[in-house]
Amino acid sequence: MLAYIMRRLGILLVILFGSSFILFNLAAISGDPLADLRISKDPNAKQQMAVLIRDLHLNVPPPIRYFLWLKGILGGLVGNLDFGKARDGQLVSTSIASAIPVTLRLISMATFTAIILGITIGIVTALRQYSRFDYAMTFVSFLLFSLPIFWVAVLLKEFMAIQFNNFLREPTVAPPWLIGLSLFSGIFWSAVIGGTRKRVWIVFGFAASISAALLTFLSLSKWFLNPGFGPITLLLIYIGVAFGVTQLSVGLNSRAALKSSLTMAALGIVFYFPVQKIFMAENKLLFFPLLVLVTIGLAVGVSFIFAKIDRGPTIRTTVISAAIMGLLMIIDKLMHTWKPYMENDAINARPVPTIGQTNALLEPGNYWLSTLDIVMHLILPTIALTAISFAGYIRYSRGTLLEVLNQDYIRTARAKGLTERTVIMRHAFRNTLIPLTTIIVVDIAGIVGGAIITERVFGWRGMGTLFNDAINRFDLNLLMGVFFLTASLAVLANLVADLLYSALDPRIRVNTQ
């Protein structure tokens, strides 16, 4: 295995430095970084040109200049990494260091959401091939896949920001919206649940009625101005999470896993008010990790109480349920922060922003207001990126699972009398992940690369914006710094994908000869 990894790393290094050499020289001869200064009438133009020539080594031929740049890169081996200076005189490493957190905040959530939703919906559509839900999701995925990201971003700005902010002035759901949303809910749930025509109509009527009643209640109670779950609603949601996670993980027949998850739901409500006090503590960087550790410890302890043998599946199910419940409690806290956030002078009752990473006018010091502000700035770009990218995961996971379900070992597993959930989750799904591994790992590695169009539309300054600025300003060092970082992650992602193949499928063994 070690010999295989070293051999692959050697090949990947050749690819990385070979591609960087080609890009460096092509970029160097494609434009003149001094073009604007040559025609400038500024009396200091010649002095500025001399400074740029000295700092960027423009008097050196591009092939030799590449090795000067490479010397700074290889200095990272001894702890002295140097990407050089950008045209504005700032260190490239400083620009990249400030852009990476922005990009990670912007794209990571969208990427992981797209992966989870896309694979989940793709599996469901494969299991219900040629059903109403399959046809509906096929139409939606092709529609989203064909939409340009800038157009989606503009629509989101108009309807989810501007119009929603206007709606909050008088948050009453108008009858046309009430009828439209209720009908959509009925169509959606009837397509998801499916069944006979009679069952479809029953589900449609029930879902539409419940949605209409819920929207009417939220409108009359002014819930949109002061949202929140509260302990009773959270308990009901927790119970639903316990049943849902148990069904997907081990099946409802596993009484130990179900009892453990329901116990965590009860404990979540018992500790609801103490946790709210902890949320208001000043030293949150200390308390949050402790809360996570305590939650995991409780989940494991409860699992040991109810599961006497084969505790692994029960522990996994309980920990996942507890994690989701903890996340819901944090969301509840943010929802209770909504009203003071809207009433803040910096927000001025328009909480959904259309541009920027944070609100610079918001006074620092309040942790939950600042966190909610970050979340609100993330909503629109996250939805835009997720809507475009998760469509590909739907189609790819659907096609892959359909291919796996036609294999002989799946028919053998069913012939042995295994339940359908066991056949799908333990046999088919695991083998579906093998071809999905490549695109998942590459997409995760591509998070650092940024999203040029999305960052420009929403006014974020991340890696994508740096890359775009480097091209427009003929800033070679900045361009190569962004490229080298993203390319390194890309080639390493391919190595990780190869290693994951053998972990997912024991039949696959890397050649160590």
DOSE-290688 format. One record per residue (C-alpha): residue number from 1; residue in three letters; chain; x, y, z. Coordinates in steps of 0.001 Angstrom, whole numbers. Layout:
N
NODE resi resn chain       x       y       z
NODE  NUM  ALA     A       X       Y       Z
...
This chain:
513
NODE resi resn chain       x       y       z
NODE    1  MET     A       0       0       0
NODE    2  LEU     A    2787    2425     894
NODE    3  ALA     A    4558    1753   -2405
NODE    4  TYR     A    1304    2348   -4287
NODE    5  ILE     A     701    5674   -2506
NODE    6  MET     A    4264    6870   -3146
NODE    7  ARG     A    4043    5912   -6817
NODE    8  ARG     A     725    7706   -7245
NODE    9  LEU     A    2050   10782   -5433
NODE   10  GLY     A    5016   10870   -7799
NODE   11  ILE     A    2730   10763  -10835
NODE   12  LEU     A     467   13423   -9364
NODE   13  LEU     A    3425   15718   -8627
NODE   14  VAL     A    4559   15427  -12246
NODE   15  ILE     A    1054   16328  -13403
NODE   16  LEU     A     805   19209  -10941
NODE   17  PHE     A    4125   20861  -11749
NODE   18  GLY     A    3814   20133  -15476
NODE   19  SER     A     394   21809  -15655
NODE   20  SER     A    1611   24734  -13542
NODE   21  PHE     A    4585   25245  -15904
NODE   22  ILE     A    2296   25309  -18938
NODE   23  LEU     A    -214   27662  -17299
NODE   24  PHE     A    2505   30004  -16045
NODE   25  ASN     A    4040   30438  -19474
NODE   26  LEU     A     727   30746  -21311
NODE   27  ALA     A    -496   33353  -18840
NODE   28  ALA     A    2828   35215  -18992
NODE   29  ILE     A    2741   35608  -22783
NODE   30  SER     A   -1018   36240  -23043
NODE   31  GLY     A    -918   39818  -21809
NODE   32  ASP     A    1220   42708  -20678
NODE   33  PRO     A     788   43669  -16998
NODE   34  LEU     A    2418   47033  -17788
NODE   35  ALA     A      78   47930  -20668
NODE   36  ASP     A   -1937   50484  -18682
NODE   37  LEU     A    1160   52155  -17291
NODE   38  ARG     A    2788   52433  -20727
NODE   39  ILE     A      19   54723  -21967
NODE   40  SER     A    -592   56461  -18641
NODE   41  LYS     A      88   60192  -18360
NODE   42  ASP     A     762   59904  -14630
NODE   43  PRO     A    4181   61450  -13895
NODE   44  ASN     A    4897   58510  -11584
NODE   45  ALA     A    4096   55917  -14249
NODE   46  LYS     A    7725   55090  -14993
NODE   47  GLN     A    8509   54708  -11316
NODE   48  GLN     A    5512   52381  -10880
NODE   49  MET     A    6664   50363  -13881
NODE   50  ALA     A   10125   49998  -12399
NODE   51  VAL     A    8660   48790   -9088
NODE   52  LEU     A    6472   46203  -10831
NODE   53  ILE     A    9351   44977  -12992
NODE   54  ARG     A   11493   44545   -9893
NODE   55  ASP     A    8857   42916   -7686
NODE   56  LEU     A    7342   40650  -10361
NODE   57  HIS     A   10631   39849  -12180
NODE   58  LEU     A    9134   41015  -15489
NODE   59  ASN     A   12603   41496  -16972
NODE   60  VAL     A   13143   37707  -16780
NODE   61  PRO     A   11885   35368  -19554
NODE   62  PRO     A    8737   33456  -18512
NODE   63  PRO     A   10330   29952  -18411
NODE   64  ILE     A   13066   31156  -16065
NODE   65  ARG     A   10616   33250  -14101
NODE   66  TYR     A    8606   30095  -13481
NODE   67  PHE     A   11522   28518  -11665
NODE   68  LEU     A   11929   31652   -9559
NODE   69  TRP     A    8275   31264   -8579
NODE   70  LEU     A    8779   27526   -8035
NODE   71  LYS     A   11661   28234   -5663
NODE   72  GLY     A    9250   30039   -3342
NODE   73  ILE     A    6768   27126   -3563
NODE   74  LEU     A    9408   24533   -2735
NODE   75  GLY     A   10427   26688     202
NODE   76  GLY     A    7294   25332    1859
NODE   77  LEU     A    9191   22092    2428
NODE   78  VAL     A   11336   23913    4994
NODE   79  GLY     A    8506   26052    6353
NODE   80  ASN     A    9140   29098    4147
NODE   81  LEU     A    6330   28971    1578
NODE   82  ASP     A    6312   32055    -672
NODE   83  PHE     A    3720   32650   -3395
NODE   84  GLY     A    5259   36017   -4233
NODE   85  LYS     A    3624   39441   -4339
NODE   86  ALA     A     487   40521   -6163
NODE   87  ARG     A     378   43626   -8358
NODE   88  ASP     A    -880   45759   -5476
NODE   89  GLY     A    2205   44823   -3439
NODE   90  GLN     A     313   42572   -1029
NODE   91  LEU     A    1578   39067    -409
NODE   92  VAL     A    -367   36464   -2389
NODE   93  SER     A    -427   34216     659
NODE   94  THR     A   -2163   36972    2634
NODE   95  SER     A   -4844   37411     -42
NODE   96  ILE     A   -5449   33670    -228
NODE   97  ALA     A   -5556   33322    3556
NODE   98  SER     A   -8282   35974    3764
NODE   99  ALA     A  -10264   34498     852
NODE  100  ILE     A  -10291   30822    1880
NODE  101  PRO     A  -12544   31260    4983
NODE  102  VAL     A  -15014   33243    2875
NODE  103  THR     A  -15110   30548     204
NODE  104  LEU     A  -15413   27752    2731
NODE  105  ARG     A  -18320   29535    4386
NODE  106  LEU     A  -20026   30139    1052
NODE  107  ILE     A  -19591   26842    -761
NODE  108  SER     A  -19112   24122    1845
NODE  109  MET     A  -22713   24218    3076
NODE  110  ALA     A  -24070   24228    -480
NODE  111  THR     A  -21817   21349   -1513
NODE  112  PHE     A  -22674   19087    1402
NODE  113  THR     A  -26372   19941    1134
NODE  114  ALA     A  -26333   19125   -2583
NODE  115  ILE     A  -24578   15814   -1934
NODE  116  ILE     A  -26981   14716     811
NODE  117  LEU     A  -30185   15858    -926
NODE  118  GLY     A  -29087   14747   -4378
NODE  119  ILE     A  -28073   11218   -3353
NODE  120  THR     A  -31145   10811   -1115
NODE  121  ILE     A  -33623   11907   -3773
NODE  122  GLY     A  -31732    9959   -6454
NODE  123  ILE     A  -32022    6748   -4418
NODE  124  VAL     A  -35738    7312   -3800
NODE  125  THR     A  -36419    7929   -7495
NODE  126  ALA     A  -34492    4772   -8405
NODE  127  LEU     A  -36492    2695   -5932
NODE  128  ARG     A  -39699    4147   -7350
NODE  129  GLN     A  -38758    4057  -10996
NODE  130  TYR     A  -41372    5445  -13413
NODE  131  SER     A  -43572    6649  -10553
NODE  132  ARG     A  -45073   10128  -10384
NODE  133  PHE     A  -42316   11170   -8008
NODE  134  ASP     A  -39651    9851  -10398
NODE  135  TYR     A  -41109   11782  -13327
NODE  136  ALA     A  -41465   14935  -11226
NODE  137  MET     A  -37887   14830   -9918
NODE  138  THR     A  -36555   14031  -13383
NODE  139  PHE     A  -38263   17151  -14709
NODE  140  VAL     A  -37023   19271  -11788
NODE  141  SER     A  -33435   17999  -12049
NODE  142  PHE     A  -33204   18643  -15794
NODE  143  LEU     A  -34808   22068  -15330
NODE  144  LEU     A  -32377   23107  -12581
NODE  145  PHE     A  -29403   21654  -14409
NODE  146  SER     A  -30178   23780  -17465
NODE  147  LEU     A  -30657   27083  -15623
NODE  148  PRO     A  -27762   29592  -15592
NODE  149  ILE     A  -26579   30390  -12095
NODE  150  PHE     A  -26741   34171  -12547
NODE  151  TRP     A  -30401   33972  -13573
NODE  152  VAL     A  -31247   31792  -10568
NODE  153  ALA     A  -29413   34281   -8327
NODE  154  VAL     A  -31432   37200   -9717
NODE  155  LEU     A  -34717   35349   -9145
NODE  156  LEU     A  -33700   34530   -5594
NODE  157  LYS     A  -32835   38155   -4923
NODE  158  GLU     A  -36198   39307   -6228
NODE  159  PHE     A  -38557   36772   -4627
NODE  160  MET     A  -36718   35469   -1555
NODE  161  ALA     A  -35136   38742    -511
NODE  162  ILE     A  -36875   41847   -1834
NODE  163  GLN     A  -40432   40460   -1960
NODE  164  PHE     A  -40064   38556    1321
NODE  165  ASN     A  -38726   41657    3075
NODE  166  ASN     A  -41744   43554    1768
NODE  167  PHE     A  -44003   40747    3017
NODE  168  LEU     A  -42604   41119    6551
NODE  169  ARG     A  -44027   44641    6786
NODE  170  GLU     A  -47460   43009    7040
NODE  171  PRO     A  -46863   39249    7337
NODE  172  THR     A  -50290   38035    6294
NODE  173  VAL     A  -50483   35223    3732
NODE  174  ALA     A  -52787   36401     955
NODE  175  PRO     A  -55530   33984    -241
NODE  176  PRO     A  -53894   33341   -3665
NODE  177  TRP     A  -50623   32392   -1959
NODE  178  LEU     A  -52483   30318     623
NODE  179  ILE     A  -54282   28342   -2068
NODE  180  GLY     A  -51184   28010   -4250
NODE  181  LEU     A  -48885   26814   -1468
NODE  182  SER     A  -51504   24377    -158
NODE  183  LEU     A  -52013   22878   -3614
NODE  184  PHE     A  -48245   22599   -4087
NODE  185  SER     A  -47912   20826    -739
NODE  186  GLY     A  -50670   18400   -1681
NODE  187  ILE     A  -49093   17636   -5057
NODE  188  PHE     A  -45631   17227   -3519
NODE  189  TRP     A  -46617   14826    -736
NODE  190  SER     A  -48956   12806   -2929
NODE  191  ALA     A  -46087   12364   -5395
NODE  192  VAL     A  -43650   11415   -2624
NODE  193  ILE     A  -45935    8878    -926
NODE  194  GLY     A  -47516    7574   -4113
NODE  195  GLY     A  -49673    4449   -4233
NODE  196  THR     A  -53061    3841   -5822
NODE  197  ARG     A  -55103    6663   -7298
NODE  198  LYS     A  -57405    6647   -4268
NODE  199  ARG     A  -54434    6862   -1915
NODE  200  VAL     A  -52921    9697   -3941
NODE  201  TRP     A  -56121   11745   -3684
NODE  202  ILE     A  -56407   11063      49
NODE  203  VAL     A  -52809   12162     658
NODE  204  PHE     A  -53324   15208   -1576
NODE  205  GLY     A  -56413   16331     312
NODE  206  PHE     A  -54887   15674    3731
NODE  207  ALA     A  -51582   17459    2944
NODE  208  ALA     A  -53330   20433    1304
NODE  209  SER     A  -55711   20820    4254
NODE  210  ILE     A  -52959   20593    6863
NODE  211  SER     A  -50834   23100    4937
NODE  212  ALA     A  -53723   25543    4587
NODE  213  ALA     A  -54512   25306    8305
NODE  214  LEU     A  -50853   25710    9281
NODE  215  LEU     A  -50321   28739    7016
NODE  216  THR     A  -53512   30335    8328
NODE  217  PHE     A  -52340   29831   11921
NODE  218  LEU     A  -48878   31237   11185
NODE  219  SER     A  -50407   34230    9442
NODE  220  LEU     A  -52924   35054   12178
NODE  221  SER     A  -50407   34562   15004
NODE  222  LYS     A  -47788   36795   13307
NODE  223  TRP     A  -45350   33898   13614
NODE  224  PHE     A  -43153   35285   10853
NODE  225  LEU     A  -42280   38275   13039
NODE  226  ASN     A  -41428   36207   16098
NODE  227  PRO     A  -40720   32603   15036
NODE  228  GLY     A  -39656   29670   17187
NODE  229  PHE     A  -40390   26036   17882
NODE  230  GLY     A  -40702   25897   21629
NODE  231  PRO     A  -40347   22717   23729
NODE  232  ILE     A  -43681   21102   22746
NODE  233  THR     A  -43171   21481   19000
NODE  234  LEU     A  -39555   20410   19372
NODE  235  LEU     A  -40661   17251   21195
NODE  236  LEU     A  -42954   16310   18313
NODE  237  ILE     A  -40196   16983   15807
NODE  238  TYR     A  -37718   14991   17900
NODE  239  ILE     A  -40068   11998   17928
NODE  240  GLY     A  -40350   12218   14150
NODE  241  VAL     A  -36550   12399   13869
NODE  242  ALA     A  -36179    9332   16118
NODE  243  PHE     A  -38558    7258   13984
NODE  244  GLY     A  -37156    8529   10680
NODE  245  VAL     A  -33466    8007   11487
NODE  246  THR     A  -34154    4584   12985
NODE  247  GLN     A  -36098    3498    9924
NODE  248  LEU     A  -33335    4590    7555
NODE  249  SER     A  -30475    3306    9692
NODE  250  VAL     A  -31547     -80   11050
NODE  251  GLY     A  -35298    -325   10538
NODE  252  LEU     A  -38108      71   13045
NODE  253  ASN     A  -37819   -3617   13934
NODE  254  SER     A  -34719   -2711   15967
NODE  255  ARG     A  -36453   -1876   19213
NODE  256  ALA     A  -33198   -1031   20981
NODE  257  ALA     A  -32278    1645   18430
NODE  258  LEU     A  -35799    3088   18464
NODE  259  LYS     A  -35955    3208   22267
NODE  260  SER     A  -32507    4820   22424
NODE  261  SER     A  -33456    7515   19907
NODE  262  LEU     A  -36766    8221   21679
NODE  263  THR     A  -34907    8462   24974
NODE  264  MET     A  -32589   11068   23458
NODE  265  ALA     A  -35690   12960   22309
NODE  266  ALA     A  -36997   12984   25879
NODE  267  LEU     A  -33614   14040   27264
NODE  268  GLY     A  -33466   16833   24697
NODE  269  ILE     A  -36686   18325   26080
NODE  270  VAL     A  -35627   17777   29697
NODE  271  PHE     A  -32433   19744   29093
NODE  272  TYR     A  -34110   22346   26842
NODE  273  PHE     A  -34147   25209   29369
NODE  274  PRO     A  -30713   24467   30912
NODE  275  VAL     A  -29226   24456   27422
NODE  276  GLN     A  -30872   27819   26700
NODE  277  LYS     A  -28999   29249   29689
NODE  278  ILE     A  -25751   27732   28433
NODE  279  PHE     A  -26390   29369   25042
NODE  280  MET     A  -26371   32742   26788
NODE  281  ALA     A  -23049   32095   28548
NODE  282  GLU     A  -20170   34347   27543
NODE  283  ASN     A  -17493   31682   26972
NODE  284  LYS     A  -19273   29886   24110
NODE  285  LEU     A  -16045   28578   22590
NODE  286  LEU     A  -15657   26454   25715
NODE  287  PHE     A  -19267   25431   26289
NODE  288  PHE     A  -20135   24406   22713
NODE  289  PRO     A  -17468   21676   22432
NODE  290  LEU     A  -18479   20460   25889
NODE  291  LEU     A  -22123   20280   24812
NODE  292  VAL     A  -21146   18248   21754
NODE  293  LEU     A  -19097   15820   23842
NODE  294  VAL     A  -21853   15494   26453
NODE  295  THR     A  -24457   14848   23744
NODE  296  ILE     A  -22345   12123   22121
NODE  297  GLY     A  -21583   10624   25535
NODE  298  LEU     A  -25275   10521   26455
NODE  299  ALA     A  -26139    8924   23114
NODE  300  VAL     A  -23519    6219   23567
NODE  301  GLY     A  -24543    5628   27190
NODE  302  VAL     A  -28234    5311   26306
NODE  303  SER     A  -27329    2892   23507
NODE  304  PHE     A  -25444     677   25943
NODE  305  ILE     A  -28492     572   28229
NODE  306  PHE     A  -30926    -640   25556
NODE  307  ALA     A  -28606   -2694   23322
NODE  308  LYS     A  -27054   -5741   24913
NODE  309  ILE     A  -25507   -7225   21754
NODE  310  ASP     A  -24481   -5779   18398
NODE  311  ARG     A  -24333   -2262   19817
NODE  312  GLY     A  -22675    -651   16790
NODE  313  PRO     A  -25848       7   14706
NODE  314  THR     A  -27710    1226   17799
NODE  315  ILE     A  -24913    3636   18747
NODE  316  ARG     A  -24731    4951   15187
NODE  317  THR     A  -28486    5508   15016
NODE  318  THR     A  -28668    7213   18404
NODE  319  VAL     A  -25707    9505   17746
NODE  320  ILE     A  -27159   10607   14391
NODE  321  SER     A  -30542   11264   15996
NODE  322  ALA     A  -28924   13226   18833
NODE  323  ALA     A  -26879   15302   16357
NODE  324  ILE     A  -29990   16257   14384
NODE  325  MET     A  -31841   17109   17591
NODE  326  GLY     A  -28970   19299   18757
NODE  327  LEU     A  -28953   21105   15417
NODE  328  LEU     A  -32693   21716   15705
NODE  329  MET     A  -32170   23228   19154
NODE  330  ILE     A  -29607   25640   17720
NODE  331  ILE     A  -32023   26551   14924
NODE  332  ASP     A  -34696   27195   17556
NODE  333  LYS     A  -32319   29574   19345
NODE  334  LEU     A  -31608   31433   16108
NODE  335  MET     A  -35338   31691   15432
NODE  336  HIS     A  -35858   33296   18825
NODE  337  THR     A  -33126   35790   17884
NODE  338  TRP     A  -35099   36765   14761
NODE  339  LYS     A  -37229   39500   16368
NODE  340  PRO     A  -34369   41471   18012
NODE  341  TYR     A  -32387   41004   14806
NODE  342  MET     A  -35151   42559   12706
NODE  343  GLU     A  -35631   45412   15176
NODE  344  ASN     A  -31941   46309   15077
NODE  345  ASP     A  -31292   49666   13387
NODE  346  ALA     A  -28683   48107   11098
NODE  347  ILE     A  -31268   45662    9711
NODE  348  ASN     A  -34230   48053    9542
NODE  349  ALA     A  -36820   45251    9272
NODE  350  ARG     A  -35275   43865    6072
NODE  351  PRO     A  -33491   40745    7321
NODE  352  VAL     A  -32774   38949    4029
NODE  353  PRO     A  -29768   40647    2394
NODE  354  THR     A  -29030   40577   -1326
NODE  355  ILE     A  -25330   41349   -1241
NODE  356  GLY     A  -22307   41085    1031
NODE  357  GLN     A  -20888   38611    3528
NODE  358  THR     A  -22001   40376    6717
NODE  359  ASN     A  -23709   43607    7722
NODE  360  ALA     A  -20908   46024    8593
NODE  361  LEU     A  -23346   48289   10467
NODE  362  LEU     A  -24329   45574   12935
NODE  363  GLU     A  -22671   46206   16277
NODE  364  PRO     A  -20315   43392   17311
NODE  365  GLY     A  -20504   41707   20680
NODE  366  ASN     A  -23818   39839   20475
NODE  367  TYR     A  -22902   36295   19444
NODE  368  TRP     A  -26355   35152   18337
NODE  369  LEU     A  -27167   38332   16401
NODE  370  SER     A  -23837   38053   14575
NODE  371  THR     A  -24389   34353   13888
NODE  372  LEU     A  -27889   34971   12561
NODE  373  ASP     A  -26516   37764   10356
NODE  374  ILE     A  -23956   35358    8866
NODE  375  VAL     A  -26669   32758    8301
NODE  376  MET     A  -28967   35254    6579
NODE  377  HIS     A  -26175   36320    4221
NODE  378  LEU     A  -25562   32643    3421
NODE  379  ILE     A  -29133   31693    2549
NODE  380  LEU     A  -29446   33017   -1014
NODE  381  PRO     A  -26035   31953   -2398
NODE  382  THR     A  -26373   28540    -711
NODE  383  ILE     A  -29768   27952   -2312
NODE  384  ALA     A  -28461   29086   -5688
NODE  385  LEU     A  -25440   26785   -5611
NODE  386  THR     A  -27390   23853   -4183
NODE  387  ALA     A  -30200   24098   -6731
NODE  388  ILE     A  -27768   23939   -9628
NODE  389  SER     A  -25403   21236   -8380
NODE  390  PHE     A  -27696   18759   -6630
NODE  391  ALA     A  -29546   18026   -9892
NODE  392  GLY     A  -26475   16187  -11190
NODE  393  TYR     A  -26297   14054   -8042
NODE  394  ILE     A  -29950   13065   -8481
NODE  395  ARG     A  -29429   11745  -11993
NODE  396  TYR     A  -26085   10098  -11312
NODE  397  SER     A  -27117    8344   -8099
NODE  398  ARG     A  -30404    7219   -9694
NODE  399  GLY     A  -28670    5670  -12683
NODE  400  THR     A  -25979    4056  -10542
NODE  401  LEU     A  -28465    2487   -8110
NODE  402  LEU     A  -30625    1153  -10940
NODE  403  GLU     A  -27557    -525  -12397
NODE  404  VAL     A  -26625   -2040   -9009
NODE  405  LEU     A  -30165   -3312   -8383
NODE  406  ASN     A  -29930   -5446  -11529
NODE  407  GLN     A  -26842   -7296  -10278
NODE  408  ASP     A  -26960  -10980   -9354
NODE  409  TYR     A  -25928  -10477   -5724
NODE  410  ILE     A  -28961   -8228   -5150
NODE  411  ARG     A  -31277  -10944   -6419
NODE  412  THR     A  -29429  -13442   -4215
NODE  413  ALA     A  -29868  -11228   -1155
NODE  414  ARG     A  -33601  -10993   -1804
NODE  415  ALA     A  -33830  -14735   -2384
NODE  416  LYS     A  -32220  -15308    1019
NODE  417  GLY     A  -35197  -13565    2611
NODE  418  LEU     A  -33497  -10311    3637
NODE  419  THR     A  -35800   -7355    4124
NODE  420  GLU     A  -35928   -4768    1363
NODE  421  ARG     A  -34440   -2128    3653
NODE  422  THR     A  -31459   -4397    4381
NODE  423  VAL     A  -30985   -5165     707
NODE  424  ILE     A  -31024   -1481    -223
NODE  425  MET     A  -29039      36    2654
NODE  426  ARG     A  -26451   -2680    3323
NODE  427  HIS     A  -25899   -4082    -156
NODE  428  ALA     A  -27090   -1804   -2947
NODE  429  PHE     A  -26376    1600   -1380
NODE  430  ARG     A  -22811     755    -367
NODE  431  ASN     A  -21939    -338   -3891
NODE  432  THR     A  -23682    2730   -5303
NODE  433  LEU     A  -21222    4880   -3345
NODE  434  ILE     A  -18231    3431   -5206
NODE  435  PRO     A  -18739    5329   -8502
NODE  436  LEU     A  -20166    8311   -6582
NODE  437  THR     A  -16965    8562   -4557
NODE  438  THR     A  -15025   10176   -7393
NODE  439  ILE     A  -17373   13097   -7980
NODE  440  ILE     A  -18035   13565   -4256
NODE  441  VAL     A  -14336   13775   -3353
NODE  442  VAL     A  -13530   16039   -6308
NODE  443  ASP     A  -16454   18339   -5470
NODE  444  ILE     A  -15356   18589   -1852
NODE  445  ALA     A  -11802   19388   -2974
NODE  446  GLY     A  -13221   21975   -5372
NODE  447  ILE     A  -14833   23879   -2489
NODE  448  VAL     A  -11650   25930   -2083
NODE  449  GLY     A  -11749   26883   -5759
NODE  450  GLY     A  -14656   29217   -5165
NODE  451  ALA     A  -17630   30099   -7343
NODE  452  ILE     A  -16773   33038   -9580
NODE  453  ILE     A  -20275   33929  -10797
NODE  454  THR     A  -22020   33420   -7460
NODE  455  GLU     A  -19412   35441   -5581
NODE  456  ARG     A  -19733   38339   -8010
NODE  457  VAL     A  -23547   38333   -8018
NODE  458  PHE     A  -23796   38291   -4222
NODE  459  GLY     A  -20792   40503   -3552
NODE  460  TRP     A  -18569   37957   -1811
NODE  461  ARG     A  -14801   38100   -2076
NODE  462  GLY     A  -13518   34545   -2043
NODE  463  MET     A  -11175   32409   -4094
NODE  464  GLY     A  -13331   32701   -7199
NODE  465  THR     A  -13144   36486   -7085
NODE  466  LEU     A   -9373   36343   -6566
NODE  467  PHE     A   -9023   34106   -9604
NODE  468  ASN     A  -11166   36439  -11702
NODE  469  ASP     A   -9239   39526  -10548
NODE  470  ALA     A   -5917   37833  -11310
NODE  471  ILE     A   -7001   37174  -14905
NODE  472  ASN     A   -8422   40661  -15483
NODE  473  ARG     A   -5348   42430  -14023
NODE  474  PHE     A   -2748   40062  -15522
NODE  475  ASP     A   -1636   39333  -11963
NODE  476  LEU     A     460   36241  -12616
NODE  477  ASN     A    1581   35507   -9050
NODE  478  LEU     A   -1976   35735   -7725
NODE  479  LEU     A   -3244   33551  -10557
NODE  480  MET     A    -621   30895   -9913
NODE  481  GLY     A   -1198   30983   -6160
NODE  482  VAL     A   -4909   30253   -6571
NODE  483  PHE     A   -4228   27659   -9260
NODE  484  PHE     A   -1546   25822   -7319
NODE  485  LEU     A   -3714   25524   -4214
NODE  486  THR     A   -6829   24311   -6032
NODE  487  ALA     A   -4855   22013   -8353
NODE  488  SER     A   -3056   20431   -5402
NODE  489  LEU     A   -6365   19650   -3745
NODE  490  ALA     A   -7724   18248   -7017
NODE  491  VAL     A   -4874   15776   -7548
NODE  492  LEU     A   -4954   14725   -3903
NODE  493  ALA     A   -8706   14186   -4218
NODE  494  ASN     A   -8098   11635   -6972
NODE  495  LEU     A   -5676    9751   -4724
NODE  496  VAL     A   -8171    9805   -1848
NODE  497  ALA     A  -10896    8511   -4175
NODE  498  ASP     A   -8712    5569   -5221
NODE  499  LEU     A   -8027    4693   -1597
NODE  500  LEU     A  -11709    4966    -689
NODE  501  TYR     A  -12586    2431   -3381
NODE  502  SER     A  -10825    -319   -1461
NODE  503  ALA     A  -12462     791    1795
NODE  504  LEU     A  -15960     707     289
NODE  505  ASP     A  -15507   -2550   -1604
NODE  506  PRO     A  -13209   -5273    -191
NODE  507  ARG     A  -13056   -6836   -3659
NODE  508  ILE     A  -11015   -3865   -4821
NODE  509  ARG     A   -7377   -4056   -3817
NODE  510  VAL     A   -4733   -1593   -4886
NODE  511  ASN     A   -1763   -3086   -6671
NODE  512  THR     A    1186   -2964   -4306
NODE  513  GLN     A    3624   -4594   -6674
